[in-house]
Amino acid sequence: VIWSQDEKSSVIYGMPMAVAKAGLSDEILALEEIGARLVEGVS
């Protein structure tokens, strides 16, 4: 599973953008959503 941080919540969007543009992200999430999504994924 590959998640990318969204542009709006990124200070520097370079690396997350590269992953998203390459079509490698399963989900693009805001920074504040990543922790909850991680817990959800392992529960």
PDB file of N, CA, C and O in Angstrom:
ATOM      1  N   VAL A   1       0.850  -1.178   0.000  1.00  0.00           N
ATOM      2  CA  VAL A   1       0.000   0.000   0.000  1.00  0.00           C
ATOM      3  C   VAL A   1       0.891   1.235   0.000  1.00  0.00           C
ATOM      4  O   VAL A   1       1.837   1.333   0.782  1.00  0.00           O
ATOM      5  N   ILE A   2       0.582   2.156  -0.870  1.00  0.00           N
ATOM      6  CA  ILE A   2       1.347   3.404  -0.949  1.00  0.00           C
ATOM      7  C   ILE A   2       0.390   4.576  -0.786  1.00  0.00           C
ATOM      8  O   ILE A   2      -0.585   4.708  -1.526  1.00  0.00           O
ATOM      9  N   TRP A   3       0.683   5.421   0.193  1.00  0.00           N
ATOM     10  CA  TRP A   3      -0.083   6.639   0.413  1.00  0.00           C
ATOM     11  C   TRP A   3       0.807   7.833   0.135  1.00  0.00           C
ATOM     12  O   TRP A   3       2.004   7.807   0.421  1.00  0.00           O
ATOM     13  N   SER A   4       0.224   8.872  -0.420  1.00  0.00           N
ATOM     14  CA  SER A   4       0.939  10.126  -0.640  1.00  0.00           C
ATOM     15  C   SER A   4       0.234  11.228   0.126  1.00  0.00           C
ATOM     16  O   SER A   4      -0.988  11.223   0.276  1.00  0.00           O
ATOM     17  N   GLN A   5       1.022  12.168   0.604  1.00  0.00           N
ATOM     18  CA  GLN A   5       0.456  13.337   1.263  1.00  0.00           C
ATOM     19  C   GLN A   5      -0.066  14.282   0.194  1.00  0.00           C
ATOM     20  O   GLN A   5       0.565  14.457  -0.849  1.00  0.00           O
ATOM     21  N   ASP A   6      -1.221  14.893   0.452  1.00  0.00           N
ATOM     22  CA  ASP A   6      -1.795  15.806  -0.533  1.00  0.00           C
ATOM     23  C   ASP A   6      -1.043  17.133  -0.580  1.00  0.00           C
ATOM     24  O   ASP A   6      -0.297  17.476   0.338  1.00  0.00           O
ATOM     25  N   GLU A   7      -1.252  17.860  -1.654  1.00  0.00           N
ATOM     26  CA  GLU A   7      -0.533  19.123  -1.859  1.00  0.00           C
ATOM     27  C   GLU A   7      -0.902  20.161  -0.803  1.00  0.00           C
ATOM     28  O   GLU A   7      -0.036  20.890  -0.319  1.00  0.00           O
ATOM     29  N   LYS A   8      -2.170  20.231  -0.448  1.00  0.00           N
ATOM     30  CA  LYS A   8      -2.641  21.260   0.482  1.00  0.00           C
ATOM     31  C   LYS A   8      -1.958  21.172   1.847  1.00  0.00           C
ATOM     32  O   LYS A   8      -1.667  22.202   2.455  1.00  0.00           O
ATOM     33  N   SER A   9      -1.700  19.963   2.335  1.00  0.00           N
ATOM     34  CA  SER A   9      -1.105  19.821   3.665  1.00  0.00           C
ATOM     35  C   SER A   9       0.419  19.658   3.628  1.00  0.00           C
ATOM     36  O   SER A   9       1.046  19.475   4.672  1.00  0.00           O
ATOM     37  N   SER A  10       1.006  19.720   2.455  1.00  0.00           N
ATOM     38  CA  SER A  10       2.464  19.572   2.314  1.00  0.00           C
ATOM     39  C   SER A  10       3.167  20.924   2.385  1.00  0.00           C
ATOM     40  O   SER A  10       2.688  21.911   1.826  1.00  0.00           O
ATOM     41  N   VAL A  11       4.300  20.962   3.071  1.00  0.00           N
ATOM     42  CA  VAL A  11       5.136  22.159   3.068  1.00  0.00           C
ATOM     43  C   VAL A  11       5.892  22.210   1.742  1.00  0.00           C
ATOM     44  O   VAL A  11       5.947  23.249   1.083  1.00  0.00           O
ATOM     45  N   ILE A  12       6.471  21.078   1.365  1.00  0.00           N
ATOM     46  CA  ILE A  12       7.143  20.929   0.075  1.00  0.00           C
ATOM     47  C   ILE A  12       6.522  19.709  -0.590  1.00  0.00           C
ATOM     48  O   ILE A  12       6.627  18.599  -0.069  1.00  0.00           O
ATOM     49  N   TYR A  13       5.880  19.902  -1.726  1.00  0.00           N
ATOM     50  CA  TYR A  13       5.086  18.850  -2.360  1.00  0.00           C
ATOM     51  C   TYR A  13       5.880  17.992  -3.346  1.00  0.00           C
ATOM     52  O   TYR A  13       5.303  17.097  -3.965  1.00  0.00           O
ATOM     53  N   GLY A  14       7.163  18.231  -3.511  1.00  0.00           N
ATOM     54  CA  GLY A  14       7.963  17.563  -4.546  1.00  0.00           C
ATOM     55  C   GLY A  14       7.898  16.047  -4.565  1.00  0.00           C
ATOM     56  O   GLY A  14       7.511  15.464  -5.578  1.00  0.00           O
ATOM     57  N   MET A  15       8.268  15.392  -3.467  1.00  0.00           N
ATOM     58  CA  MET A  15       8.283  13.922  -3.452  1.00  0.00           C
ATOM     59  C   MET A  15       6.876  13.323  -3.507  1.00  0.00           C
ATOM     60  O   MET A  15       6.651  12.400  -4.289  1.00  0.00           O
ATOM     61  N   PRO A  16       5.908  13.815  -2.699  1.00  0.00           N
ATOM     62  CA  PRO A  16       4.561  13.257  -2.820  1.00  0.00           C
ATOM     63  C   PRO A  16       3.975  13.461  -4.224  1.00  0.00           C
ATOM     64  O   PRO A  16       3.267  12.593  -4.734  1.00  0.00           O
ATOM     65  N   MET A  17       4.270  14.598  -4.837  1.00  0.00           N
ATOM     66  CA  MET A  17       3.771  14.876  -6.177  1.00  0.00           C
ATOM     67  C   MET A  17       4.339  13.882  -7.189  1.00  0.00           C
ATOM     68  O   MET A  17       3.617  13.402  -8.062  1.00  0.00           O
ATOM     69  N   ALA A  18       5.619  13.577  -7.073  1.00  0.00           N
ATOM     70  CA  ALA A  18       6.248  12.642  -8.006  1.00  0.00           C
ATOM     71  C   ALA A  18       5.592  11.267  -7.927  1.00  0.00           C
ATOM     72  O   ALA A  18       5.360  10.625  -8.952  1.00  0.00           O
ATOM     73  N   VAL A  19       5.295  10.819  -6.715  1.00  0.00           N
ATOM     74  CA  VAL A  19       4.643   9.518  -6.530  1.00  0.00           C
ATOM     75  C   VAL A  19       3.233   9.558  -7.112  1.00  0.00           C
ATOM     76  O   VAL A  19       2.825   8.634  -7.816  1.00  0.00           O
ATOM     77  N   ALA A  20       2.488  10.625  -6.821  1.00  0.00           N
ATOM     78  CA  ALA A  20       1.121  10.752  -7.330  1.00  0.00           C
ATOM     79  C   ALA A  20       1.099  10.830  -8.857  1.00  0.00           C
ATOM     80  O   ALA A  20       0.291  10.158  -9.499  1.00  0.00           O
ATOM     81  N   LYS A  21       1.975  11.641  -9.439  1.00  0.00           N
ATOM     82  CA  LYS A  21       2.015  11.790 -10.900  1.00  0.00           C
ATOM     83  C   LYS A  21       2.414  10.499 -11.601  1.00  0.00           C
ATOM     84  O   LYS A  21       1.998  10.251 -12.732  1.00  0.00           O
ATOM     85  N   ALA A  22       3.217   9.679 -10.936  1.00  0.00           N
ATOM     86  CA  ALA A  22       3.622   8.394 -11.515  1.00  0.00           C
ATOM     87  C   ALA A  22       2.515   7.353 -11.398  1.00  0.00           C
ATOM     88  O   ALA A  22       2.644   6.247 -11.923  1.00  0.00           O
ATOM     89  N   GLY A  23       1.422   7.702 -10.710  1.00  0.00           N
ATOM     90  CA  GLY A  23       0.305   6.771 -10.559  1.00  0.00           C
ATOM     91  C   GLY A  23       0.574   5.667  -9.553  1.00  0.00           C
ATOM     92  O   GLY A  23      -0.052   4.609  -9.613  1.00  0.00           O
ATOM     93  N   LEU A  24       1.491   5.897  -8.633  1.00  0.00           N
ATOM     94  CA  LEU A  24       1.881   4.858  -7.682  1.00  0.00           C
ATOM     95  C   LEU A  24       1.094   4.904  -6.375  1.00  0.00           C
ATOM     96  O   LEU A  24       1.133   3.941  -5.610  1.00  0.00           O
ATOM     97  N   SER A  25       0.390   5.985  -6.103  1.00  0.00           N
ATOM     98  CA  SER A  25      -0.342   6.134  -4.842  1.00  0.00           C
ATOM     99  C   SER A  25      -1.652   5.366  -4.869  1.00  0.00           C
ATOM    100  O   SER A  25      -2.437   5.470  -5.812  1.00  0.00           O
ATOM    101  N   ASP A  26      -1.868   4.596  -3.817  1.00  0.00           N
ATOM    102  CA  ASP A  26      -3.174   3.961  -3.644  1.00  0.00           C
ATOM    103  C   ASP A  26      -4.183   4.976  -3.117  1.00  0.00           C
ATOM    104  O   ASP A  26      -5.367   4.917  -3.446  1.00  0.00           O
ATOM    105  N   GLU A  27      -3.700   5.905  -2.294  1.00  0.00           N
ATOM    106  CA  GLU A  27      -4.532   6.981  -1.758  1.00  0.00           C
ATOM    107  C   GLU A  27      -3.682   8.224  -1.591  1.00  0.00           C
ATOM    108  O   GLU A  27      -2.486   8.142  -1.312  1.00  0.00           O
ATOM    109  N   ILE A  28      -4.311   9.374  -1.764  1.00  0.00           N
ATOM    110  CA  ILE A  28      -3.666  10.653  -1.498  1.00  0.00           C
ATOM    111  C   ILE A  28      -4.415  11.265  -0.324  1.00  0.00           C
ATOM    112  O   ILE A  28      -5.613  11.534  -0.407  1.00  0.00           O
ATOM    113  N   LEU A  29      -3.691  11.481   0.775  1.00  0.00           N
ATOM    114  CA  LEU A  29      -4.313  11.884   2.030  1.00  0.00           C
ATOM    115  C   LEU A  29      -3.710  13.171   2.565  1.00  0.00           C
ATOM    116  O   LEU A  29      -2.549  13.487   2.309  1.00  0.00           O
ATOM    117  N   ALA A  30      -4.531  13.914   3.322  1.00  0.00           N
ATOM    118  CA  ALA A  30      -4.021  15.060   4.068  1.00  0.00           C
ATOM    119  C   ALA A  30      -3.175  14.535   5.219  1.00  0.00           C
ATOM    120  O   ALA A  30      -3.401  13.428   5.706  1.00  0.00           O
ATOM    121  N   LEU A  31      -2.208  15.322   5.652  1.00  0.00           N
ATOM    122  CA  LEU A  31      -1.310  14.904   6.718  1.00  0.00           C
ATOM    123  C   LEU A  31      -2.080  14.443   7.950  1.00  0.00           C
ATOM    124  O   LEU A  31      -1.723  13.435   8.559  1.00  0.00           O
ATOM    125  N   GLU A  32      -3.127  15.167   8.320  1.00  0.00           N
ATOM    126  CA  GLU A  32      -3.887  14.820   9.518  1.00  0.00           C
ATOM    127  C   GLU A  32      -4.704  13.535   9.361  1.00  0.00           C
ATOM    128  O   GLU A  32      -5.208  13.018  10.358  1.00  0.00           O
ATOM    129  N   GLU A  33      -4.849  13.011   8.166  1.00  0.00           N
ATOM    130  CA  GLU A  33      -5.584  11.762   7.932  1.00  0.00           C
ATOM    131  C   GLU A  33      -4.691  10.518   7.947  1.00  0.00           C
ATOM    132  O   GLU A  33      -5.185   9.402   8.103  1.00  0.00           O
ATOM    133  N   ILE A  34      -3.395  10.705   7.788  1.00  0.00           N
ATOM    134  CA  ILE A  34      -2.493   9.568   7.620  1.00  0.00           C
ATOM    135  C   ILE A  34      -2.437   8.678   8.858  1.00  0.00           C
ATOM    136  O   ILE A  34      -2.471   7.454   8.732  1.00  0.00           O
ATOM    137  N   GLY A  35      -2.351   9.259  10.042  1.00  0.00           N
ATOM    138  CA  GLY A  35      -2.284   8.468  11.271  1.00  0.00           C
ATOM    139  C   GLY A  35      -3.506   7.590  11.465  1.00  0.00           C
ATOM    140  O   GLY A  35      -3.382   6.401  11.758  1.00  0.00           O
ATOM    141  N   ALA A  36      -4.692   8.173  11.302  1.00  0.00           N
ATOM    142  CA  ALA A  36      -5.931   7.413  11.457  1.00  0.00           C
ATOM    143  C   ALA A  36      -6.035   6.317  10.401  1.00  0.00           C
ATOM    144  O   ALA A  36      -6.496   5.213  10.694  1.00  0.00           O
ATOM    145  N   ARG A  37      -5.612   6.612   9.188  1.00  0.00           N
ATOM    146  CA  ARG A  37      -5.663   5.619   8.104  1.00  0.00           C
ATOM    147  C   ARG A  37      -4.709   4.469   8.389  1.00  0.00           C
ATOM    148  O   ARG A  37      -5.022   3.318   8.085  1.00  0.00           O
ATOM    149  N   LEU A  38      -3.561   4.763   8.965  1.00  0.00           N
ATOM    150  CA  LEU A  38      -2.598   3.731   9.336  1.00  0.00           C
ATOM    151  C   LEU A  38      -3.185   2.813  10.401  1.00  0.00           C
ATOM    152  O   LEU A  38      -3.088   1.591  10.286  1.00  0.00           O
ATOM    153  N   VAL A  39      -3.786   3.383  11.428  1.00  0.00           N
ATOM    154  CA  VAL A  39      -4.417   2.586  12.485  1.00  0.00           C
ATOM    155  C   VAL A  39      -5.535   1.732  11.899  1.00  0.00           C
ATOM    156  O   VAL A  39      -5.657   0.555  12.239  1.00  0.00           O
ATOM    157  N   GLU A  40      -6.339   2.303  11.036  1.00  0.00           N
ATOM    158  CA  GLU A  40      -7.431   1.572  10.379  1.00  0.00           C
ATOM    159  C   GLU A  40      -6.890   0.397   9.567  1.00  0.00           C
ATOM    160  O   GLU A  40      -7.480  -0.684   9.561  1.00  0.00           O
ATOM    161  N   GLY A  41      -5.788   0.607   8.898  1.00  0.00           N
ATOM    162  CA  GLY A  41      -5.211  -0.426   8.046  1.00  0.00           C
ATOM    163  C   GLY A  41      -4.629  -1.610   8.796  1.00  0.00           C
ATOM    164  O   GLY A  41      -4.590  -2.720   8.265  1.00  0.00           O
ATOM    165  N   VAL A  42      -4.176  -1.389  10.021  1.00  0.00           N
ATOM    166  CA  VAL A  42      -3.577  -2.485  10.782  1.00  0.00           C
ATOM    167  C   VAL A  42      -4.534  -3.094  11.804  1.00  0.00           C
ATOM    168  O   VAL A  42      -4.188  -4.057  12.487  1.00  0.00           O
ATOM    169  N   SER A  43      -5.718  -2.540  11.905  1.00  0.00           N
ATOM    170  CA  SER A  43      -6.702  -3.061  12.873  1.00  0.00           C
ATOM    171  C   SER A  43      -7.509  -4.195  12.291  1.00  0.00           C
ATOM    172  O   SER A  43      -8.378  -4.746  12.968  1.00  0.00           O
TER     173      SER A  43
END
